[in-house]
Amino acid sequence: MTTVSQEECPPAARSPIDFGLPTPGLPVPLERDLESTLAFGCPRDFLGNRFVYAVVSPRARGLSLGVNMNPDRHCNFACVYCEVNREAPVPALQLDIPAMIDELERALQVTQSGALVKYPTFRHLHPQLLELRHVSLSGDGEPTLCPAFAEAIEAVVHLRARRIVPFFKLVLITNTRGLDRPEVLEGLRLLTRRDEVWAKMEAGTQEYMDRVDRPDCRLERVLENILSLARQRPVIIQSLFPLIRGEPPSTAEIEAYAQNLRRLKESGAEIPLVQIYSATRPTPNATCEHLPLRTLSHIAHRVREVAGLNAEVF
């Protein structure tokens, strides 16, 4: 397999935010190291909630409140890098929308009041990291497969309209599988232009997609769903590239991926950003590791050159 040369990659794109990680060479109390690390994962025990959690996300550039749209962990992808343990007992079989709204309202109030610093997981983080960046519709499965997707979106939008806290942006994080479902399209019509859709597309070929994402659909359908939506509103592309059994994606795969993005753009898709990143959270799959930063930077470089799109490494 032909792989990307590490030496030919340009310098990595850097996030403008310092995410509060310890400075190399300086001693850091163990308590701070353990607790703060949890804030960058996906803790599901925030405020004792069942559906709403808080996480500090590099791609959000700070704090994100997440709504677990799939407490049953239903997903049509079986990504090799996924950290969700689908063998463990599920805490709830379906999304309880009234309970979710109560949890979200409380989480928003805690976040906006500055009380988040009272919780051990967040107390050592820089205040800038505790500013709410968005509320994500995501969780332990594919949110567009949630049976109550439109109702959930409507309830969250109504909560926002009550203005109990300042306006917050909504972000749908999706693998695109259900973007053509009528109930999903109904829910998406409730979003404003300030809200965002982050759509997964991280393959150039069906072979690579089958190896990494292990979906129940064809790559062509993913591209069609992205194009259909991105002709109506901006869609941010999210692309996670792992190291699998020590091997990065091949040069040919990266070129095919960049060509897919080019074709989307030339067909009328509005793509303001392509997020390039790798597996960072613990995964049950021991063969999956983080791709070197230089390789990620090379992929972003190819996206800029081939597709003419803005690409950032996270």
N, C-alpha and C positions, 0 to 999 in steps of 0.2 A: 504493500500500500504506500503510495506517495504521500508524504506528510509535509506540513508547513515548516519551513526553515525558521528556527527561532531568531537567527541573526538578521533576517531580512525585514523583520517587523519594525514599524516606526514606534516612537515612544508612546506609552499608554496614555489614554485620556484619563484625566483625573477629575473626581468629583470635587466641587468647590467647597464641600462641607467636611470638616474634621469630625469623624464619627465617634470621637471620644475614646478611641482605642489607646492602650498604654503606649508610651513612647519607648522604643527599643532601648535597652540598656538601663532604664530607670526602674527601681523597685516599685511594685504595685501591690497593695494589700490583697491577700487572697480573697477576702470577702468581696472586694470591689470587682475583682476579675471574674469570679463565678456569677455574681448577681448581674453585673452589667452585660455579660455575654448572653444571658437569657433574654434580655431586651431585644437582641438582634435575631433571635430565633422566632418561633411562632408559638409562644405560650398560650395555652387554651384555658388557663385558670384565672384570667384577669377578672378581678372583682367577683369571683365566684360565678361568672357568667357561663352560659351554655352555648351562646351563639356569637357573642361579640368579644373580640380580643384586641390587644394592642401590641404593636411591634415597631421597632425602629428599623426602617428600611433604607438601604442605600439608594434604591431606585426611586423611592418617594422623597429622598433627600431629607428624611426626618421621620417624624412619628406618623404612623398609619393606624387607624382603627379599622379592623377587619370584621366583616359579617360573614360567618360561616354559612353559606347558602346550601351546603351539602353535609349536614351532620351525619347522614347515612354513609358518607364517603363514596357516593356514587360518581364514577368517572368512566369515560369511554376510552381514556388513554391509560396506559400502564408504564409510564416513563421510567427508565432505568434509574434516574436520579431522584425520583420522588421520595420524600421523607415520611409520607403518610403510611402508617402501619395499618393496612386494610384487614389484617387478621384479628386485631384487637376488638373488644366489644365496643359498639357504638353508643355514645351517650344519649342520642335521640335519633329516632327513625325519620323524622321530617322537621322542616323548619317551622317553628311556632312563631308566627309573625308578631302577634301582640307581645309575647315575651321578648322577642328580639328587639322590638322598638323600645320597650322599657329598658332593656340593657343598653341599647345604643344611646338613649337619652341620658342615662346616668353616666355612661362613659364620656360622652361629650361634655357634660357638666364638670366631671372630675378633671378632664383635660384642659378645658378653658379656664377653670378656676386656679390652675397651677398646683392643684393638690396631688398631681401625679408624683411629685418628688417625695411624697410621704411613703410611697411603696418601695420596698427593698430593691426590686428589679430595676427601678428607674432613678433612684435617689442620687447616684453618682454620675449621672450623665449631664452633659452640658445643657443649659436651658434651651439653646437653639434646637437641640435634638428633640425636645419635648413639645415643640410647637406643632400643632396638628397640620399635616399637609393634605390629607384626604381621608375619606372613608372608602375602603375597598370592598367590592362585592366579589368574594373569592371563597377561600376556605379549603375543606378537605376533599373536594371533588370538582367537577365541572359545573360552575354556577348556571350556565345556560340550560342545563338539564334539570334544574330545580323545578318541580311541578308547579310551584307557586311563584315562579320568577316575576311575572308582571305584577302580582299582588304585593310582593316584597318590595319591588322598586317603587311602586305607588306609595306604600306606607313610609318608606324612607324619605321620599320626596315631600310627602305631607309633613313629616317631622321637621324637615329643613325649612319648609314654608312657615312653620310656627315661630321661627326665629327666636327660640329659647337660647340659642348660641349664635355667634356670627356665622355667615354663610360658609359652608364647607363643600368642597369638591367631591363628587362621586367618581370612582374609577372601577369599571368592570374589567376583571382580569380573567381572560377566557382562552380556551384552546380552539375556539371558533366553531366547535362542532354543532352547537345549537343556534347559531346566529341567524339561521334561515327559518327557525320555528316561528309561527305566527304570534305566539304568546311572548316570545322574546322580542320580536320586532315591536310589539305593542308596548312593552316595558321600555325599550330603548327610546321610543318617541317621547317619553317623559323627561329624558335627560336634556340638560341645557348645553350650549356650546362650550361652557366652562368645564363641563364634565368630560371624562375621557374613557376611551376603550383601549385596553392593552390586549392585543391579540397575539397568540403564540404562532410563530412560523420559524422553524429552526432547521429546515432541511432543504437540500437542493434536489434530492431524488427520493423516490418511494422506498428504495432499498434502505437508505439511511434512516428515513422516518420510521420504517418498520423495526429497525434495530434499536433506535433510541426512544422513540415515543410509544411504539407498540399500540397504534390506534385501531379503531374499528372503522376507519374511513380512509379514503384516498387523499393524497396530497393535493390533487386537483380540487377536491371539495373545499379544503382549507383555503386554497388560493381564491376560489370562487366566492366563498363567504366573506373573505377579507375585502375583495374587490367590490362586492355589492355594497357593503357597509361604508367602505372608504370613499366611495363616490358620493355618499350622502353626508358624511361627517369625518373629521380626522380620526385616524386609527394609528396608535403607536404600536410598533411591532416589538415583541419581546422574544429574544432568541437565547436559549441556554445551551451552551456547548460543553459537554463533559469530556473528561479523559476516560476512556473505557479500556480496561485491561492495558493501561499504559499507552494507548494509541489516541492521538487527536484526530479530528476529522481530516480527511484527505484534502489535498489541494484542489482536486477536481470537484469534491463535494462543496467546498467553500465557494468555488467559482459558480457552480450550479445554483447555490443558495443566493448569491449576489445577483445572478441573472433573473431568478424568480422575483426578487425585489424590483429589479429594473423593469421587468414586464408589468408588474403591478402599477408602478409609477406611470409608465407610458400608456397604460390603459385607463388612466384617470383616477387612480387611488391617491388620496391625500394622506401622506405618511410624514408627519412632522419629525419623527424620531424613531431610530432603531436602537433598541437596548441590547447590548452584547454583554453576556455575563456567563458565569459557570456555576457548577454545583458547590454550594458553600455549607449547607446544613447536613447533619449526619443522615445517612441513608442506609436502609437495610441491605442494599446491594454493595458488597465489598469491592466489586470490580469498577465502581464508578468513583472518580476523583475529580478534583478541581483542575481545570485546564490552565496552563501557565499564562500569566498576564500578557506576555509578549505575543502568544498565539491569539489571544482574544483581541489584542490591539491590531494584529495583522488582519483579522476578520473584519474589524471595523473599518480599517483602511481600504479593504477591497469593496466594502459596501459603498463607501464614499466615492471611490473611483469608478466602479462599474454602474452603480444605480444612481449616483448623484444625490444620495440621501444623507441627512445628518445622522451620524452613528456615534454612540457613546459607550464606553466600557465601564461596567460597574463591578 
